[in-house]
Amino acid sequence: MPELPEVETVRRGLAEVMEGARFDKVEAHRGDLRWPLPKDFAARLAGQTVEQLRRRAKYLLADLSSGDVLIMHLGMSGSFHVLREGATLAPGTYYTKRAAHSAHDHVQFHMSSGALISFNDPRRFGMMKLVPHSELASEPLLRGLGPEPLAKEFDAELLARLCKGRRTSLKAALSDQKIVAGLGNIYVCEALYQARLSPKRCASSIATRLGAPNEYARALVVAIKAVLRAAIRAGGSSLRNHRRTDGALGEFQHGFCVYDRAGKPCPRRDGGTIKRIVQGGRSTFFCPLCQK
């Protein structure tokens, strides 16, 4: 499933053609994705302008001129593709030439910017939902989410308070969307490696009894932010389904230090070998020599 860097990469690509543009036409080629689409979905979007396209954790939020918010999630296999026929393309733009409609292009947005945006989702675990902006704070999909790890407010003090007294593993705590929003298996593994912390370490070990941060919390926050920013610059990680809106693959997977590298030497060349264990049903990769 796409994590924060992949969703942020998609948001940036879509923002270029959606923000300030109007839905001239909306086509829903089926009535459901993971869940049924909202009643009168196409009619409610048509004619509305996207005032802002935001990201919250792994969700995309389009603020509409109607006062509604279009909430979108990529699911396991979802991707957005942007087509602008006849455009003169500059290097780095987020447009791609592809067929106007394929079997898995379940929703298509015809924008006043001249772009055709297709949501392609072979497994149909993605979702789209319309919510009044006034009800966004109480929206079940969003209300329990933790802080954004790239926000200025996310610091060692906050992370330590959130982990205070928790007996679960540090890997499990960081993967909990109620503690940190948007992190997933890949970037938790990579951040723990950068911070030299074992994924098996108790989450409460990064805080004092009073919830103050120690050196582990400070190192971990620096590592989380650095890994996420590097991944966004690389366009995310493409392991199975993730593609940018221009159809290109992300490139961060070429720079993994530990993820999916079981049996290979530690990049620090300290004599360690990357090990794979299972935590919470998910694979965890780490160097047992330098991560304590």
C-alpha positions as MATLAB code, in Angstrom:
seq = 'MPELPEVETVRRGLAEVMEGARFDKVEAHRGDLRWPLPKDFAARLAGQTVEQLRRRAKYLLADLSSGDVLIMHLGMSGSFHVLREGATLAPGTYYTKRAAHSAHDHVQFHMSSGALISFNDPRRFGMMKLVPHSELASEPLLRGLGPEPLAKEFDAELLARLCKGRRTSLKAALSDQKIVAGLGNIYVCEALYQARLSPKRCASSIATRLGAPNEYARALVVAIKAVLRAAIRAGGSSLRNHRRTDGALGEFQHGFCVYDRAGKPCPRRDGGTIKRIVQGGRSTFFCPLCQK';
ca = [
       0.000    0.000    0.000;
       1.359    3.463   -0.839;
       2.785    5.317    2.139;
       3.200    9.036    2.787;
       5.922    9.740    0.170;
       3.978    7.995   -2.595;
       0.752    9.830   -1.762;
       2.565   13.159   -1.491;
       4.181   12.536   -4.889;
       0.742   11.910   -6.383;
      -0.682   15.000   -4.669;
       1.981   17.227   -6.182;
       1.354   15.840   -9.632;
      -2.416   16.257   -9.398;
      -2.218   19.725   -7.849;
      -0.728   21.097  -11.061;
      -3.883   20.305  -13.028;
      -6.570   20.261  -10.316;
      -6.016   23.292   -8.099;
      -7.999   26.232   -9.436;
      -9.584   24.034  -12.119;
     -13.228   23.023  -12.521;
     -14.671   19.552  -13.019;
     -16.139   19.937  -16.507;
     -17.251   16.315  -16.606;
     -16.962   13.341  -14.283;
     -17.307    9.746  -15.449;
     -17.805    6.878  -13.007;
     -17.498    3.668  -15.013;
     -18.728    1.586  -12.100;
     -20.720    2.344   -8.971;
     -18.190    1.187   -6.425;
     -14.539    0.925   -5.544;
     -13.757   -0.450   -2.091;
     -17.113    0.958   -1.056;
     -19.997    2.327   -3.154;
     -19.341    5.769   -4.580;
     -21.432    8.572   -3.023;
     -24.950    9.004   -4.344;
     -25.013   11.333   -7.377;
     -21.204   11.341   -7.260;
     -20.620   12.668  -10.785;
     -23.395   15.261  -10.566;
     -22.141   16.601   -7.226;
     -18.632   17.128   -8.621;
     -19.535   18.542  -12.029;
     -19.098   22.317  -12.170;
     -17.217   22.505   -8.864;
     -13.767   24.070   -8.604;
     -10.907   22.481   -6.676;
      -9.763   25.236   -4.348;
      -6.954   23.222   -2.770;
      -5.578   19.694   -2.916;
      -4.166   18.553    0.411;
      -2.826   15.374    1.957;
      -3.678   13.957    5.374;
      -1.691   10.830    6.192;
      -2.338    8.552    3.191;
      -5.498   10.383    2.069;
      -5.878   13.066   -0.613;
      -8.322   15.859    0.238;
      -9.732   18.108   -2.488;
     -11.472   21.193   -1.061;
     -14.330   22.076   -3.422;
     -16.118   25.351   -4.089;
     -19.389   23.648   -3.061;
     -18.145   23.324    0.518;
     -17.629   19.582    0.155;
     -14.308   17.780    0.469;
     -13.485   14.926   -1.882;
     -11.549   12.323    0.116;
      -9.523    9.882   -2.000;
      -7.382    6.889   -1.073;
      -5.212    4.843   -3.429;
      -5.758    1.521   -1.661;
      -3.472   -1.353   -2.638;
      -3.283   -0.877   -6.397;
      -4.792    2.516   -7.191;
      -3.020    5.142   -9.268;
      -3.871    8.441  -10.930;
      -2.805    9.167  -14.501;
      -2.920   12.588  -16.126;
      -3.394   12.989  -19.855;
      -3.239   16.256  -21.753;
      -3.415   15.589  -25.468;
      -1.582   17.963  -27.759;
       0.264   19.715  -24.943;
       3.836   20.861  -25.351;
       5.564   19.094  -22.477;
       8.482   20.487  -20.540;
      10.880   18.143  -18.719;
       9.513   17.101  -15.352;
       5.851   17.824  -16.073;
       3.272   15.370  -14.807;
       1.579   14.434  -18.074;
       1.609   11.141  -19.915;
       0.133    9.875  -23.149;
      -1.930    6.712  -22.693;
      -5.193    5.227  -23.857;
      -8.210    7.423  -23.100;
      -9.834    4.617  -21.128;
      -8.721    1.193  -19.955;
     -10.664   -1.561  -18.211;
      -9.484   -0.453  -14.771;
      -9.960    3.307  -15.225;
     -12.947    3.370  -12.914;
     -13.268    7.154  -12.446;
     -12.252    9.923  -14.848;
     -12.155   13.676  -14.218;
     -12.285   16.042  -17.195;
     -10.823   19.280  -15.834;
     -11.159   22.830  -17.157;
      -7.345   22.920  -17.140;
      -7.505   20.632  -20.178;
      -6.374   17.571  -18.257;
      -8.051   14.171  -18.204;
      -7.367   12.482  -14.853;
      -8.031    8.745  -14.649;
      -8.144    6.726  -11.452;
      -6.975    3.227  -12.274;
      -7.427    0.506   -9.652;
      -7.288   -3.184  -10.694;
      -7.970   -4.523   -7.189;
     -10.525   -1.839   -6.264;
      -9.288   -1.230   -2.706;
      -9.168    2.512   -3.324;
     -11.991    4.808   -2.288;
     -13.614    8.178   -2.932;
     -15.964    9.928   -0.542;
     -17.644   13.337   -0.406;
     -17.894   14.968    3.021;
     -19.112   18.459    3.969;
     -16.155   20.528    5.120;
     -18.003   21.311    8.345;
     -18.025   17.587    9.188;
     -14.404   16.868    8.319;
     -13.196   16.976   11.932;
     -15.604   14.200   12.864;
     -15.029   12.105    9.721;
     -14.276    8.528   10.913;
     -11.515    8.049    8.326;
      -9.562   11.035    9.629;
     -10.448   11.822   13.227;
      -8.224    9.201   14.852;
      -5.086    9.975   12.898;
      -1.915   11.002   14.685;
       0.335   13.967   13.856;
       1.908   14.499   10.455;
       5.583   13.481   10.681;
       6.732   16.303    8.385;
       4.837   18.980   10.296;
       6.830   21.492   12.315;
       4.911   20.423   15.418;
       6.186   16.856   15.138;
       9.276   16.886   17.315;
      11.023   14.735   19.886;
       8.857   16.083   22.705;
       5.642   15.103   20.924;
       6.851   11.655   19.879;
       8.102   10.913   23.386;
       4.736   11.846   24.890;
       2.951    9.602   22.409;
       5.230    6.650   23.234;
       5.320    7.164   26.987;
       4.384    3.981   28.832;
       3.790    1.942   25.675;
       4.989   -1.634   26.003;
       4.648   -2.456   22.324;
       7.690   -2.554   20.059;
       9.019    0.649   18.571;
       8.275   -0.724   15.080;
       4.627   -1.355   16.005;
       4.248    2.067   17.624;
       5.580    3.941   14.595;
       3.346    1.885   12.295;
       0.265    2.835   14.326;
      -1.581    5.574   12.417;
      -2.916    6.938   15.713;
       0.646    7.689   16.836;
       2.213    8.898   13.575;
       0.126    9.454   10.445;
       1.281    8.181    7.065;
       4.195    5.961    8.027;
       4.184    2.359    6.881;
       6.431   -0.660    6.780;
       9.058    0.649    4.372;
       9.759    4.008    5.957;
       9.562    2.787    9.547;
      12.275    0.219    8.749;
      14.422    2.807    6.996;
      13.986    5.460    9.709;
      14.852    3.028   12.508;
      18.009    2.093   10.620;
      19.016    5.728   10.209;
      18.412    6.315   13.931;
      20.367    3.130   14.836;
      17.412    1.835   16.858;
      16.228   -1.757   16.943;
      12.645   -2.361   15.767;
      12.309   -4.720   18.742;
      13.109   -1.961   21.239;
      10.223   -1.084   23.574;
       8.428    2.072   22.410;
       8.537    3.585   25.893;
      12.345    3.493   25.828;
      12.478    6.747   23.855;
      10.857    8.655   26.742;
      11.522    9.190   30.420;
       8.949    8.179   33.020;
       7.545   11.691   32.824;
       7.312   11.529   29.031;
      10.289   13.739   28.240;
      12.369   12.839   25.174;
      15.779   11.243   25.418;
      18.507   10.977   22.796;
      16.677    8.108   21.093;
      13.574   10.210   20.503;
      15.613   13.066   19.110;
      17.548   10.803   16.745;
      14.363    9.083   15.606;
      12.509   12.286   14.712;
      15.488   13.519   12.691;
      15.653   10.156   10.894;
      11.912   10.011   10.122;
      11.898   13.472    8.578;
      15.098   12.864    6.602;
      13.919    9.526    5.171;
      10.502   10.887    4.182;
      11.943   13.979    2.509;
      14.462   11.890    0.579;
      11.713    9.516   -0.539;
       9.509   12.379   -1.740;
      12.405   13.844   -3.722;
      12.825   10.434   -5.365;
       9.129   10.192   -6.241;
       8.408    7.491   -3.674;
       9.115    3.754   -3.874;
       7.756    1.574   -6.684;
       7.684   -2.038   -5.516;
       4.416   -3.205   -7.092;
       1.824   -0.650   -8.189;
       2.995    2.846   -7.348;
       3.533    5.184  -10.269;
       3.707    8.936  -10.443;
       0.930   10.749  -12.249;
       3.142   10.923  -15.338;
       3.393    7.138  -15.382;
       7.016    7.072  -14.220;
       8.197    4.827  -11.415;
       9.420    6.139   -8.091;
      13.143    5.685   -7.477;
      13.606    5.512   -3.712;
      13.655    1.689   -3.760;
      17.108    1.898   -5.337;
      18.384    3.524   -2.148;
      16.939    1.210    0.495;
      19.380    0.567    3.317;
      17.538   -2.332    4.971;
      14.071   -2.844    3.502;
      13.865   -6.064    1.441;
      17.644   -6.566    1.811;
      17.688   -9.623    4.084;
      21.001  -11.473    3.948;
      22.906   -8.551    2.447;
      25.719   -6.643    4.190;
      24.840   -3.608    6.294;
      25.531   -0.445    4.261;
      27.594    0.864    7.177;
      30.113   -1.903    6.460;
      30.314   -2.739   10.137;
      30.248   -6.477    9.581;
      26.517   -6.722   10.170;
      24.063   -8.573    7.937;
      20.518   -7.376    7.321;
      18.018   -9.633    9.030;
      14.312  -10.180    8.403;
      11.827  -10.868   11.214;
       8.039  -10.745   11.359;
       6.297   -8.219   13.598;
       2.549   -7.809   13.616;
       2.271   -9.941   10.515;
       4.625   -7.691    8.524;
       8.242   -8.176    7.523;
      10.761   -6.066    9.394;
      14.307   -5.542    8.087;
      17.170   -4.299   10.269;
      20.834   -4.695   11.124;
      21.116   -6.443   14.508;
      24.705   -5.230   14.898;
      24.247   -1.465   14.625;
      20.577   -1.114   15.615;
      20.233   -1.442   19.365;
];
